[in-house]
Amino acid sequence: MHVLIVEIDMRQVRYIDVAAGTDAQGDYRGERHVLVPIGLARLVDDSNVVSIGSVADEQLLSLPAYEHKPFTRDKERQLVASSLA
């Protein structure tokens, strides 16, 4: 599942859902999703690939899990307080 969090009133994509299933050593930790601010994502030229190469694995793992439930202001505050924001 690919998810974009959109601020409807502003018609802007705010976050992208990223599957972060391994830890920094490459060990599988199960399917875990996190939200990454869209400003950190880049479209790779001439492909349908989105890259967040500037984000370290440790940073992804430090983000709160996104469980595909309603995204509230409290959840956004928690994300903003994380190491990526």
N, CA and C of each residue as an Amber inpcrd file, in Angstrom:
protein
   255
   0.8360000  -1.1700000   0.0000000   0.0000000   0.0000000   0.0000000
   0.8890000   1.2440000   0.0000000   0.5990000   2.1690000  -0.8690000
   1.3100000   3.4390000  -0.9290000   0.3550000   4.5270000  -0.4800000
   0.7940000   5.3550000   0.4310000  -0.0830000   6.3640000   0.9930000
   0.6010000   7.7240000   0.9510000  -0.1440000   8.7220000   0.5420000
   0.2670000  10.1130000   0.6570000  -0.7160000  10.7900000   1.5920000
  -0.2080000  11.5840000   2.5170000  -1.0710000  12.3600000   3.3960000
  -1.1970000  13.7450000   2.7700000  -2.4260000  14.1200000   2.4640000
  -2.6990000  15.3540000   1.7400000  -3.4770000  16.3070000   2.6380000
  -3.0670000  17.5660000   2.6450000  -3.8480000  18.6120000   3.2960000
  -4.8350000  19.1010000   2.2520000  -6.0730000  18.6780000   2.3970000
  -7.0740000  18.8950000   1.3650000  -7.3360000  20.3780000   1.1340000
  -7.4660000  21.1590000   2.2110000  -7.7600000  22.5850000   2.0460000
  -6.6920000  23.2890000   1.2170000  -5.4420000  22.9000000   1.3980000
  -4.3280000  23.5340000   0.6930000  -3.9810000  22.8110000  -0.6100000
  -4.5570000  21.6120000  -0.7930000  -4.2770000  20.7830000  -1.9720000
  -2.7860000  20.5050000  -2.0990000  -2.1840000  20.1270000  -0.9610000
  -0.7510000  19.8380000  -0.9230000  -0.4970000  18.4920000  -0.2690000
   0.4280000  17.7410000  -0.8620000   0.8940000  16.5080000  -0.2310000
   1.8310000  16.9120000   0.8910000   1.6120000  16.3620000   2.0860000
   2.4310000  16.7210000   3.2420000   3.4220000  15.6170000   3.6200000
   2.9720000  14.3330000   3.5310000   3.8130000  13.2190000   3.9640000
   3.6790000  12.0570000   2.9960000   4.7120000  11.2270000   2.9600000
   4.6950000   9.9920000   2.1870000   4.9070000   8.8270000   3.1540000
   4.1530000   7.7670000   2.9560000   4.2460000   6.5620000   3.7730000
   5.4130000   5.7220000   3.2510000   6.3360000   5.3720000   4.1480000
   7.5160000   4.5880000   3.7810000   7.5340000   3.3080000   4.6040000
   7.7270000   2.1630000   3.9380000   7.8870000   0.8930000   4.6520000
   9.3310000   0.8070000   5.1370000   9.5050000   0.7140000   6.4450000
  10.8330000   0.6310000   7.0570000  10.9000000  -0.6930000   7.8110000
  11.2260000  -1.7470000   7.0970000  11.1420000  -3.0840000   7.6740000
  12.4230000  -3.6550000   8.2310000  13.5470000  -2.9550000   8.1080000
  14.8020000  -3.4930000   8.6280000  15.4550000  -2.4790000   9.5510000
  16.3090000  -2.9870000  10.4380000  17.0350000  -2.0650000  11.3100000
  18.3520000  -1.6720000  10.6470000  19.1710000  -0.9140000  11.3470000
  20.4120000  -0.3810000  10.7720000  21.3810000  -1.4840000  10.3420000
  21.2770000  -2.6730000  10.9340000  22.1490000  -3.7880000  10.5590000
  21.5670000  -4.6150000   9.4120000  20.3760000  -4.2320000   8.9390000
  19.7610000  -4.9580000   7.8390000  18.9240000  -6.1430000   8.2800000
  18.7270000  -6.2930000   9.5930000  17.9160000  -7.3980000  10.0970000
  16.4340000  -7.0570000   9.9660000  15.6720000  -8.0120000   9.4450000
  14.2460000  -7.7850000   9.2250000  13.5250000  -7.6260000  10.5600000
  12.7400000  -6.5640000  10.6850000  11.9950000  -6.2930000  11.9110000
  10.4940000  -6.3380000  11.6770000  10.0700000  -6.8170000  10.5400000
   8.6490000  -6.8500000  10.2330000   8.2260000  -5.5900000   9.4920000
   7.0630000  -5.6430000   8.9260000   6.5510000  -4.5050000   8.1680000
   6.1940000  -3.3830000   9.1280000   6.8540000  -2.2710000   8.9960000
   6.6170000  -1.0930000   9.8350000   6.5990000   0.1170000   8.9150000
   5.5770000   0.9230000   9.0420000   5.4450000   2.1030000   8.1890000
   5.6800000   3.3590000   9.0010000   6.3000000   4.3420000   8.3610000
   6.5250000   5.6520000   8.9700000   6.1580000   6.7170000   7.9400000
   5.8920000   7.9170000   8.4230000   5.6010000   9.0330000   7.5350000
   6.8190000   9.9360000   7.4440000   7.1850000  10.2710000   6.2080000
   8.3330000  11.1400000   5.9410000   7.8050000  12.4220000   5.2900000
   8.2360000  13.5850000   5.7630000   7.7970000  14.8250000   5.1150000
   8.1170000  14.7980000   3.6200000   7.1630000  15.1970000   2.8040000
   7.3040000  15.1100000   1.3500000   8.4890000  15.9250000   0.8390000
   8.8840000  16.9520000   1.5580000  10.0110000  17.7720000   1.1390000
  11.3360000  17.0350000   1.1230000  11.4000000  15.8720000   1.7940000
  12.6270000  15.0710000   1.8010000  12.6610000  14.0600000   0.6600000
  11.5440000  13.9100000  -0.0420000  11.4590000  12.9450000  -1.1390000
  11.8330000  13.6070000  -2.4620000  12.4410000  12.8290000  -3.3390000
  12.8230000  13.3060000  -4.6710000  12.4130000  12.2660000  -5.7070000
  11.8690000  12.7380000  -6.8180000  11.5320000  11.8590000  -7.9320000
  12.7940000  11.6270000  -8.7510000  13.1530000  10.3700000  -8.9500000
  14.3340000  10.0210000  -9.7350000  14.0160000  10.2850000 -11.2020000
  14.9070000  10.9990000 -11.8710000  14.6900000  11.3680000 -13.2730000
  14.3470000  10.1590000 -14.1350000  13.3870000  10.3670000 -15.0390000
  12.9980000   9.3750000 -16.0520000  12.5510000   8.0360000 -15.4740000
  11.9860000   8.0370000 -14.2780000  11.4750000   6.7820000 -13.7120000
  10.3020000   7.0940000 -12.7920000   9.6970000   6.0620000 -12.2970000
   8.6090000   6.2040000 -11.3430000   9.0930000   5.9080000  -9.9310000
  10.3360000   6.2090000  -9.6450000  10.9440000   5.9040000  -8.3530000
  11.0400000   7.1820000  -7.5280000  10.6300000   7.0890000  -6.2690000
  10.7760000   8.1930000  -5.3290000  11.8890000   7.8180000  -4.3710000
  12.8250000   8.7230000  -4.1850000  13.9810000   8.4780000  -3.3340000
  13.9240000   9.3600000  -2.0940000  14.3040000   8.7940000  -0.9680000
  14.5210000   9.5720000   0.2500000  15.9440000   9.2990000   0.7190000
  16.8590000   9.3010000  -0.2340000  18.2540000   8.9450000   0.0160000
  18.9520000   9.7840000   1.0560000  18.4730000  10.9920000   1.3170000
  19.1230000  11.8430000   2.3100000  18.7620000  11.4590000   3.7390000
  17.8750000  10.4820000   3.9040000  17.4300000  10.0670000   5.2250000
  18.1370000   8.7740000   5.6160000  18.8250000   8.7860000   6.7470000
  19.5450000   7.6000000   7.2340000  18.5630000   6.5740000   7.8010000
  18.9520000   5.3040000   7.7300000  18.1150000   4.2260000   8.2750000
  17.7620000   4.4800000   9.7380000  18.7290000   4.9510000  10.5070000
  18.4930000   5.1990000  11.9330000  17.4070000   6.2570000  12.1290000
  17.3920000   7.2440000  11.2350000  16.3670000   8.2930000  11.3190000
  14.9800000   7.7140000  11.0480000  14.8920000   6.8530000  10.0270000
  13.5990000   6.2210000   9.7280000  13.1020000   5.4140000  10.9130000
  14.0020000   4.6630000  11.5210000  13.6110000   3.8030000  12.6330000
  13.2380000   4.5950000  13.8790000  13.7000000   5.8370000  13.9690000
  13.3730000   6.6570000  15.1340000  11.9930000   7.3020000  15.0220000
  11.4000000   7.2590000  13.8370000  10.0880000   7.8710000  13.6320000
   8.9820000   7.0220000  14.2520000   7.9140000   7.6630000  14.7030000
   6.7830000   6.8900000  15.2250000   6.1280000   6.0890000  14.1010000
   5.6520000   4.9080000  14.4320000   4.9970000   4.0460000  13.4450000
   3.6910000   4.6820000  12.9740000   3.4180000   4.5270000  11.6860000
   2.1530000   4.9790000  11.1030000   1.3060000   3.7430000  10.8700000
   0.1420000   3.7130000  11.4730000  -0.6980000   2.5080000  11.4590000
  -1.8990000   2.6240000  10.5290000  -1.8460000   3.5480000   9.5770000
  -2.9110000   3.7330000   8.5880000  -4.2570000   4.0180000   9.2450000
  -4.1980000   4.7920000  10.3090000  -5.3950000   5.2810000  10.9890000
  -5.4610000   6.7820000  10.7470000  -6.5640000   7.4130000  11.1250000
  -6.6480000   8.8660000  10.9160000  -5.4160000   9.5900000  11.4630000
  -4.9230000  10.5270000  10.6710000  -3.7160000  11.2750000  11.0240000
  -4.1470000  12.5730000  11.6930000  -4.0140000  12.6200000  13.0000000
  -4.4840000  13.7570000  13.7850000  -3.3770000  14.7890000  13.9690000
  -3.7470000  15.9590000  14.4620000  -2.7550000  16.9980000  14.7780000
  -1.7770000  16.5010000  15.8390000  -2.2540000  15.7070000  16.8020000
  -1.3540000  15.1520000  17.8170000  -0.3090000  14.2400000  17.1910000
  -0.7330000  13.4260000  16.2300000   0.2200000  12.5600000  15.5220000
   1.2250000  13.4050000  14.7500000   0.7540000  14.4760000  14.1350000
   1.6680000  15.3350000  13.3840000   2.6720000  16.0030000  14.3310000
   2.2120000  16.4430000  15.4980000   3.1340000  17.0370000  16.4790000
   4.2030000  16.0330000  16.8970000   3.8000000  14.7790000  17.0810000
   4.7470000  13.7240000  17.4440000   5.7840000  13.5430000  16.3330000
   5.3360000  13.5700000  15.0900000   6.2490000  13.4310000  13.9590000
   7.1860000  14.6240000  13.8630000   6.6590000  15.8320000  14.0350000
   7.4690000  17.0370000  13.9520000   8.5470000  17.0380000  15.0470000
   8.2280000  16.4680000  16.2020000   9.1810000  16.4020000  17.2950000
  10.2810000  15.3670000  17.0550000  10.0980000  14.5270000  16.0420000
  11.0750000  13.4750000  15.7490000  12.3170000  14.0540000  15.0870000
  13.2620000  13.1930000  14.8090000  14.5690000  13.6350000  14.2870000
  14.5300000  14.0920000  12.8270000  13.4860000  13.8190000  12.0450000
  13.4600000  14.2040000  10.6280000  12.9090000  15.6000000  10.4040000
  12.0360000  16.0230000  11.2540000  11.3220000  17.2750000  11.0010000
  12.1960000  18.4940000  11.2140000
